[in-house]
């Protein structure tokens, strides 16, 4: 077994020199970026929670996988009311994960292996434990400290009426009423997520200045980019109008996709451009309007944004092709690369999703007990991996997808996600895709470390990195091969594609002059097009391409 697959020995923490991001123009346009949810990746100190020591011990695994960058979900001090997206301090590391010194060392060690680091920034809100919010509560109504947030009197003579009818992203109300030291009710504060995540007021200069300083703090430590959480939500209409009865006119929604956002991100881009090595801005932008989406990717704003449209599509050639065409058309006028992703820390894993009768994804449809055919889901997830890896642009991989992990339906008593509780227990939440990774062995904790903070299934022995390491037919082997070919084949440097018509239920396109990707989403086998060589296949082929299979051909 190679050291990178199972060894967890970590070098001691030492002073790390400032990491120097290499000059590599446009590296992000075709990069393969691996998402690390630190809490569930690898546990280096044996307490059952993933940490930076665990990540450092697995950097060799990520190098062997072939990724260009690691995106870390929030690793900052946090009460974990929302899995770390309630940030208490952006200039430190949560002690459960390690220290700032260890983060600096990790950034430098990863760069030594050719792997850049991207960190999460959450501009919409902070934790209720953030110094600013604690000061605002103490200072009281009308204070300068409260102007950094959205404090507002309630409606009615006694102020008991909620200020607006806005709807939370996590279901439930979006305002919480404060109570003073004597127990008297006071003003309300806005939170588009949980009550533990008060929204910032981006009309205040302190908020803008603080976030630009946070960018510099991490760029100074060698971070190659930031991923911007809920990027279309930070700016609110100060009049706090009611939600429109129907769709809002572009740019007029009270708290989504406001035009004022673009000036903020131009400021962020100016900060990023101060640094060598192309420090990138990656937006989490959930918008149906392609033209509005593209505005975030103008040359003086973000470099790329997540393409959620493709990720939510069902297993349908028609739906997937339409999404690919929409995505490429939206990016083409501004010259920005598309991004492709099959899942993330919020979304049902592909192996489970593609095995269901409803193989698309929508938050409002998540429920307990939805049946799935894991054999079919695994076959389709393999085919989908080759499909997205062949598309022009950058590729994101959520940790564990390269191992073919399914979604875990956890017992209700261990669930921690606020989406579950705010749905009154109807929604299983997002914990099922956050179960700690299996690295080795045949029983939990499967080499993860201590007793995992979420329980692992008892049948994951065959899915560990160790078990798949030398199996040429494993999901891990498929991902490694696809990433290597994607990097080495000149045709994949081409930023376009040419469709071939091989049937209504077949996706076929050429990259460059001589590389063809074919995915059979039909119910029957199809002939394999004339070719010079089979470069890679998601399943064995013998003269025909079976259903739910992808292959790459050299023409």
KOLRO-236177 format. One line per field, with one value per residue (C-alpha): residue in three letters; chain; x, y, z. Coordinates in steps of 0.2 Angstrom, whole numbers. Example, Ala and Ser with C-alpha at 12.3 -4.5 7.8 and 13.67 -1.06 7.14 Angstrom:
resn = (ALA, SER)
chain = (A, A)
px = (62, 68)
py = (-22, -5)
pz = (39, 36)
END
This chain:
resn = (UNK, UNK, UNK, UNK, UNK, UNK, UNK, UNK, UNK, UNK, UNK, UNK, UNK, UNK, UNK, UNK, UNK, UNK, UNK, UNK, UNK, UNK, UNK, UNK, UNK, UNK, UNK, UNK, UNK, UNK, UNK, UNK, UNK, UNK, UNK, UNK, UNK, UNK, UNK, UNK, UNK, UNK, UNK, UNK, UNK, UNK, UNK, UNK, UNK, UNK, UNK, UNK, UNK, UNK, UNK, UNK, UNK, UNK, UNK, UNK, UNK, UNK, UNK, UNK, UNK, UNK, UNK, UNK, UNK, UNK, UNK, UNK, UNK, UNK, UNK, UNK, UNK, UNK, UNK, UNK, UNK, UNK, UNK, UNK, UNK, UNK, UNK, UNK, UNK, UNK, UNK, UNK, UNK, UNK, UNK, UNK, UNK, UNK, UNK, UNK, UNK, UNK, UNK, UNK, UNK, UNK, UNK, UNK, UNK, UNK, UNK, UNK, UNK, UNK, UNK, UNK, UNK, UNK, UNK, UNK, UNK, UNK, UNK, UNK, UNK, UNK, UNK, UNK, UNK, UNK, UNK, UNK, UNK, UNK, UNK, UNK, UNK, UNK, UNK, UNK, UNK, UNK, UNK, UNK, UNK, UNK, UNK, UNK, UNK, UNK, UNK, UNK, UNK, UNK, UNK, UNK, UNK, UNK, UNK, UNK, UNK, UNK, UNK, UNK, UNK, UNK, UNK, UNK, UNK, UNK, UNK, UNK, UNK, UNK, UNK, UNK, UNK, UNK, UNK, UNK, UNK, UNK, UNK, UNK, UNK, UNK, UNK, UNK, UNK, UNK, UNK, UNK, UNK, UNK, UNK, UNK, UNK, UNK, UNK, UNK, UNK, UNK, UNK, UNK, UNK, UNK, UNK, UNK, UNK, UNK, UNK, UNK, UNK, UNK, UNK, UNK, UNK, UNK, UNK, UNK, UNK, UNK, UNK, UNK, UNK, UNK, UNK, UNK, UNK, UNK, UNK, UNK, UNK, UNK, UNK, UNK, UNK, UNK, UNK, UNK, UNK, UNK, UNK, UNK, UNK, UNK, UNK, UNK, UNK, UNK, UNK, UNK, UNK, UNK, UNK, UNK, UNK, UNK, UNK, UNK, UNK, UNK, UNK, UNK, UNK, UNK, UNK, UNK, UNK, UNK, UNK, UNK, UNK, UNK, UNK, UNK, UNK, UNK, UNK, UNK, UNK, UNK, UNK, UNK, UNK, UNK, UNK, UNK, UNK, UNK, UNK, UNK, UNK, UNK, UNK, UNK, UNK, UNK, UNK, UNK, UNK, UNK, UNK, UNK, UNK, UNK, UNK, UNK, UNK, UNK, UNK, UNK, UNK, UNK, UNK, UNK, UNK, UNK, UNK, UNK, UNK, UNK, UNK, UNK, UNK, UNK, UNK, UNK, UNK, UNK, UNK, UNK, UNK, UNK, UNK, UNK, UNK, UNK, UNK, UNK, UNK, UNK, UNK, UNK, UNK, UNK, UNK, UNK, UNK, UNK, UNK, UNK, UNK, UNK, UNK, UNK, UNK, UNK, UNK, UNK, UNK, UNK, UNK, UNK, UNK, UNK, UNK, UNK, UNK, UNK, UNK, UNK, UNK, UNK, UNK, UNK, UNK, UNK, UNK, UNK, UNK, UNK, UNK, UNK, UNK, UNK, UNK, UNK, UNK, UNK, UNK, UNK, UNK, UNK, UNK, UNK, UNK, UNK, UNK, UNK, UNK, UNK, UNK, UNK, UNK, UNK, UNK, UNK, UNK, UNK, UNK, UNK, UNK, UNK, UNK, UNK, UNK, UNK, UNK, UNK, UNK, UNK, UNK, UNK, UNK, UNK, UNK, UNK, UNK, UNK, UNK, UNK, UNK, UNK, UNK, UNK, UNK, UNK, UNK, UNK, UNK, UNK, UNK, UNK, UNK, UNK, UNK, UNK, UNK, UNK, UNK, UNK, UNK, UNK, UNK, UNK, UNK, UNK, UNK, UNK, UNK, UNK, UNK, UNK, UNK, UNK, UNK, UNK, UNK, UNK, UNK, UNK, UNK, UNK, UNK, UNK, UNK, UNK, UNK, UNK, UNK, UNK, UNK, UNK, UNK, UNK, UNK, UNK, UNK, UNK, UNK, UNK, UNK, UNK, UNK, UNK, UNK, UNK, UNK, UNK, UNK, UNK, UNK, UNK, UNK, UNK, UNK, UNK, UNK, UNK, UNK, UNK, UNK, UNK, UNK, UNK, UNK, UNK, UNK, UNK, UNK, UNK, UNK, UNK, UNK, UNK, UNK, UNK, UNK, UNK, UNK, UNK, UNK, UNK, UNK, UNK, UNK, UNK, UNK, UNK, UNK, UNK, UNK, UNK, UNK, UNK, UNK, UNK, UNK, UNK, UNK, UNK, UNK, UNK, UNK)
chain = (A, A, A, A, A, A, A, A, A, A, A, A, A, A, A, A, A, A, A, A, A, A, A, A, A, A, A, A, A, A, A, A, A, A, A, A, A, A, A, A, A, A, A, A, A, A, A, A, A, A, A, A, A, A, A, A, A, A, A, A, A, A, A, A, A, A, A, A, A, A, A, A, A, A, A, A, A, A, A, A, A, A, A, A, A, A, A, A, A, A, A, A, A, A, A, A, A, A, A, A, A, A, A, A, A, A, A, A, A, A, A, A, A, A, A, A, A, A, A, A, A, A, A, A, A, A, A, A, A, A, A, A, A, A, A, A, A, A, A, A, A, A, A, A, A, A, A, A, A, A, A, A, A, A, A, A, A, A, A, A, A, A, A, A, A, A, A, A, A, A, A, A, A, A, A, A, A, A, A, A, A, A, A, A, A, A, A, A, A, A, A, A, A, A, A, A, A, A, A, A, A, A, A, A, A, A, A, A, A, A, A, A, A, A, A, A, A, A, A, A, A, A, A, A, A, A, A, A, A, A, A, A, A, A, A, A, A, A, A, A, A, A, A, A, A, A, A, A, A, A, A, A, A, A, A, A, A, A, A, A, A, A, A, A, A, A, A, A, A, A, A, A, A, A, A, A, A, A, A, A, A, A, A, A, A, A, A, A, A, A, A, A, A, A, A, A, A, A, A, A, A, A, A, A, A, A, A, A, A, A, A, A, A, A, A, A, A, A, A, A, A, A, A, A, A, A, A, A, A, A, A, A, A, A, A, A, A, A, A, A, A, A, A, A, A, A, A, A, A, A, A, A, A, A, A, A, A, A, A, A, A, A, A, A, A, A, A, A, A, A, A, A, A, A, A, A, A, A, A, A, A, A, A, A, A, A, A, A, A, A, A, A, A, A, A, A, A, A, A, A, A, A, A, A, A, A, A, A, A, A, A, A, A, A, A, A, A, A, A, A, A, A, A, A, A, A, A, A, A, A, A, A, A, A, A, A, A, A, A, A, A, A, A, A, A, A, A, A, A, A, A, A, A, A, A, A, A, A, A, A, A, A, A, A, A, A, A, A, A, A, A, A, A, A, A, A, A, A, A, A, A, A, A, A, A, A, A, A, A, A, A, A, A, A, A, A, A, A, A, A, A, A, A, A, A, A, A, A, A, A, A, A, A, A, A, A, A, A, A, A, A, A, A, A, A, A, A, A, A, A, A, A, A, A, A, A, A, A, A, A, A, A, A, A, A, A, A, A, A, A, A, A, A, A, A)
px = (0, 7, 10, -2, -17, -16, -3, -8, 9, 9, 26, 27, 21, 35, 36, 31, 38, 25, 18, 22, 8, 16, 13, 2, -9, -26, -23, -41, -49, -47, -42, -48, -53, -57, -69, -63, -76, -63, -74, -77, -61, -48, -45, -27, -29, -42, -56, -68, -68, -58, -44, -30, -18, -29, -29, -10, -8, -18, -10, -1, -18, -24, -8, -10, -28, -21, -31, -25, -32, -41, -57, -59, -77, -76, -62, -64, -69, -88, -102, -107, -125, -124, -109, -96, -105, -108, -91, -85, -68, -61, -43, -41, -44, -57, -47, -56, -47, -30, -21, -18, 1, -5, -16, -1, 10, -4, -5, 14, 15, 1, 9, 25, 15, 7, -9, -17, -28, -45, -55, -73, -79, -97, -101, -120, -119, -108, -110, -120, -104, -94, -87, -97, -114, -110, -106, -121, -132, -124, -124, -143, -155, -148, -130, -116, -113, -130, -129, -117, -132, -151, -159, -177, -192, -206, -223, -238, -239, -229, -217, -222, -225, -211, -204, -205, -213, -196, -193, -178, -166, -168, -187, -195, -195, -181, -181, -178, -182, -169, -171, -162, -153, -170, -179, -188, -191, -183, -178, -178, -163, -163, -156, -159, -152, -153, -156, -137, -132, -136, -135, -123, -128, -117, -122, -110, -92, -85, -93, -85, -68, -67, -70, -57, -45, -50, -46, -28, -26, -28, -19, -4, -4, -3, -21, -24, -43, -59, -76, -90, -104, -122, -114, -130, -138, -128, -136, -153, -166, -165, -184, -187, -201, -213, -209, -216, -232, -223, -206, -197, -190, -171, -161, -177, -179, -177, -162, -157, -146, -146, -137, -127, -118, -107, -98, -93, -86, -76, -68, -64, -57, -46, -39, -36, -27, -15, -7, 4, -1, -19, -29, -46, -64, -77, -95, -109, -122, -139, -149, -161, -158, -142, -140, -140, -128, -116, -115, -105, -92, -87, -68, -67, -78, -77, -67, -79, -95, -103, -114, -128, -140, -131, -130, -148, -153, -161, -153, -159, -150, -162, -161, -142, -139, -150, -141, -124, -129, -137, -121, -109, -120, -121, -102, -97, -101, -90, -76, -77, -75, -89, -88, -95, -99, -110, -112, -106, -108, -127, -133, -138, -123, -123, -123, -139, -147, -145, -152, -169, -184, -183, -164, -164, -161, -171, -170, -189, -190, -178, -187, -183, -185, -184, -179, -164, -155, -137, -131, -139, -134, -116, -116, -123, -112, -97, -104, -107, -90, -83, -96, -92, -73, -74, -83, -74, -70, -65, -71, -76, -75, -84, -74, -79, -87, -71, -74, -92, -99, -118, -129, -131, -149, -144, -155, -165, -157, -139, -144, -137, -141, -153, -162, -169, -175, -182, -192, -200, -191, -198, -182, -167, -155, -138, -129, -130, -117, -106, -103, -84, -74, -68, -49, -44, -50, -66, -75, -79, -70, -61, -45, -54, -47, -57, -76, -83, -95, -108, -109, -102, -112, -106, -104, -91, -76, -76, -77, -61, -47, -36, -48, -49, -31, -25, -42, -42, -61, -64, -72, -55, -46, -58, -57, -38, -37, -50, -40, -24, -30, -39, -23, -12, -23, -20, -39, -45, -36, -48, -62, -76, -85, -94, -110, -112, -130, -130, -148, -160, -154, -136, -124, -109, -97, -79, -66, -53, -49, -48, -56, -74, -85, -100, -113, -127, -142, -154, -161, -152, -134, -128, -114, -97, -92, -77, -62, -43, -42, -53, -45, -56, -73, -84, -89, -82, -86, -87, -91, -106, -109, -120, -134, -128, -110, -98, -82, -68, -62, -47, -52)
py = (0, 17, 30, 42, 30, 24, 32, 46, 51, 70, 80, 92, 109, 122, 140, 140, 153, 164, 153, 159, 156, 151, 162, 152, 162, 156, 140, 142, 140, 122, 117, 102, 108, 96, 102, 98, 98, 98, 91, 75, 73, 65, 66, 68, 69, 55, 65, 60, 77, 80, 93, 101, 87, 75, 85, 87, 68, 65, 78, 64, 56, 72, 74, 56, 60, 74, 89, 107, 115, 112, 122, 122, 125, 137, 132, 147, 148, 144, 138, 126, 132, 129, 118, 132, 144, 154, 162, 170, 176, 176, 178, 162, 143, 134, 125, 109, 109, 116, 133, 147, 141, 124, 132, 142, 126, 116, 130, 129, 110, 109, 121, 111, 97, 108, 111, 128, 132, 141, 147, 151, 168, 171, 189, 188, 185, 181, 171, 178, 175, 187, 202, 214, 206, 204, 223, 227, 218, 227, 244, 245, 253, 268, 264, 264, 246, 241, 250, 236, 224, 225, 229, 236, 240, 228, 232, 237, 248, 236, 231, 213, 211, 204, 218, 209, 193, 188, 169, 160, 149, 137, 139, 148, 166, 178, 190, 187, 199, 204, 204, 216, 212, 214, 203, 216, 213, 226, 227, 213, 208, 200, 183, 175, 159, 154, 165, 162, 170, 189, 197, 211, 228, 230, 248, 251, 256, 245, 230, 232, 238, 223, 210, 217, 216, 198, 194, 202, 192, 176, 181, 186, 168, 161, 157, 156, 161, 163, 155, 167, 159, 164, 178, 185, 188, 201, 217, 222, 235, 247, 250, 232, 230, 215, 201, 203, 192, 185, 185, 201, 212, 210, 218, 223, 208, 214, 203, 193, 199, 217, 228, 236, 219, 222, 237, 226, 212, 225, 230, 212, 209, 225, 217, 200, 209, 217, 199, 189, 171, 175, 175, 170, 174, 160, 164, 153, 161, 152, 162, 156, 171, 167, 185, 191, 176, 182, 199, 192, 186, 202, 204, 216, 205, 186, 174, 159, 155, 138, 130, 123, 121, 105, 98, 98, 90, 72, 58, 63, 67, 81, 89, 88, 94, 109, 113, 112, 123, 136, 136, 138, 151, 161, 161, 164, 183, 187, 174, 166, 147, 137, 126, 108, 99, 84, 87, 97, 97, 103, 90, 72, 62, 56, 37, 39, 53, 44, 28, 36, 37, 56, 58, 77, 88, 101, 105, 106, 88, 80, 67, 52, 35, 38, 22, 21, 7, 9, -2, 9, 24, 19, 15, 32, 41, 33, 39, 56, 58, 55, 67, 82, 79, 80, 97, 113, 123, 119, 104, 103, 86, 85, 74, 56, 56, 49, 34, 32, 35, 35, 47, 40, 40, 44, 40, 56, 57, 60, 74, 91, 101, 116, 112, 97, 105, 121, 110, 102, 86, 83, 87, 75, 89, 89, 78, 62, 69, 75, 58, 56, 48, 29, 28, 10, -6, -15, -7, 11, 22, 15, 24, 41, 43, 43, 39, 49, 64, 56, 37, 28, 14, -4, -9, 4, -8, -10, 9, 14, 22, 8, -5, 5, 9, -5, -10, -4, -5, 6, 23, 30, 23, 30, 48, 47, 41, 54, 68, 63, 62, 79, 86, 78, 78, 94, 93, 97, 113, 119, 129, 124, 108, 101, 91, 75, 68, 50, 49, 58, 49, 50, 64, 65, 79, 82, 91, 99, 89, 71, 67, 62, 59, 48, 45, 33, 38, 27, 10, 0, -2, 8, 6, 14, 27, 24, 28, 25, 21, 19, 31, 28, 20, 21, 2, -12, -11, -25, -18, -8, 6, -1, 10, 22, 22, 35, 33, 44, 40, 45, 49)
pz = (0, -4, 10, 2, 3, 21, 31, 43, 50, 51, 52, 67, 66, 62, 57, 38, 27, 18, 4, -14, -26, -43, -58, -69, -80, -81, -70, -64, -81, -82, -64, -55, -37, -23, -9, 8, 22, 36, 50, 39, 29, 41, 60, 65, 84, 87, 94, 80, 72, 56, 57, 48, 54, 46, 29, 30, 32, 16, 5, -4, -8, -16, -26, -32, -37, -47, -41, -44, -29, -12, -8, 11, 18, 33, 45, 56, 75, 75, 86, 72, 72, 53, 50, 51, 40, 56, 57, 74, 68, 51, 56, 66, 64, 75, 89, 85, 68, 73, 73, 62, 61, 56, 42, 36, 36, 26, 13, 10, 10, -2, -14, -13, -20, -34, -25, -22, -8, -9, 7, 10, 14, 20, 17, 20, 39, 54, 70, 84, 93, 82, 91, 81, 85, 104, 104, 95, 107, 122, 114, 111, 99, 89, 92, 79, 82, 77, 61, 54, 55, 51, 68, 66, 77, 76, 69, 79, 95, 105, 92, 93, 74, 63, 52, 35, 28, 20, 19, 26, 16, 30, 31, 45, 50, 46, 61, 79, 93, 105, 124, 136, 152, 162, 150, 141, 122, 110, 92, 79, 69, 52, 48, 31, 38, 56, 71, 75, 59, 59, 42, 39, 32, 17, 16, 30, 26, 40, 33, 16, 23, 35, 21, 10, 25, 27, 9, 11, 27, 18, 2, 13, 19, 1, -2, -21, -20, -11, -13, -9, 0, -5, -16, -23, -5, 5, -1, 5, 0, 15, 13, 18, 6, 5, -6, -23, -27, -43, -50, -46, -60, -63, -49, -38, -27, -9, -4, -19, -34, -30, -43, -29, -26, -42, -35, -19, -30, -41, -24, -20, -38, -36, -20, -28, -42, -30, -28, -40, -45, -51, -34, -39, -34, -35, -32, -26, -37, -37, -51, -65, -75, -86, -91, -73, -68, -81, -74, -59, -71, -80, -82, -66, -55, -51, -61, -60, -52, -48, -61, -50, -65, -72, -54, -51, -68, -69, -78, -95, -111, -115, -99, -97, -114, -112, -96, -104, -119, -107, -96, -111, -119, -103, -101, -119, -121, -106, -110, -92, -90, -85, -69, -67, -51, -47, -29, -13, 5, 3, -10, -11, -17, -35, -32, -22, -32, -49, -43, -38, -49, -47, -51, -51, -35, -26, -8, -6, -12, 1, 12, 23, 15, -3, -12, -23, -33, -28, -42, -55, -46, -45, -64, -68, -56, -65, -82, -75, -69, -86, -94, -83, -83, -102, -102, -105, -90, -72, -62, -44, -34, -17, -5, -6, -23, -30, -19, -24, -7, -6, 4, 22, 29, 47, 63, 67, 85, 77, 65, 68, 52, 55, 39, 47, 63, 55, 43, 59, 55, 38, 28, 33, 30, 23, 36, 25, 13, 27, 35, 38, 25, 25, 22, 27, 36, 37, 51, 58, 59, 43, 47, 49, 67, 82, 84, 70, 75, 63, 62, 47, 39, 43, 24, 19, 20, 1, -2, 8, -1, 4, -4, -20, -21, -33, -40, -59, -59, -44, -44, -37, -52, -64, -56, -56, -74, -80, -71, -78, -96, -94, -89, -102, -118, -128, -134, -117, -117, -130, -123, -134, -139, -155, -153, -163, -165, -161, -154, -143, -128, -131, -127, -139, -141, -148, -139, -150, -166, -160, -143, -142, -126, -128, -114, -117, -106, -116, -111, -124, -130, -145, -158, -153, -166, -177, -167, -166, -148, -132, -120, -105, -101, -86, -88, -99, -117, -130, -147, -140, -127, -114, -106, -92, -98, -104, -114, -121, -139, -148, -166)
END
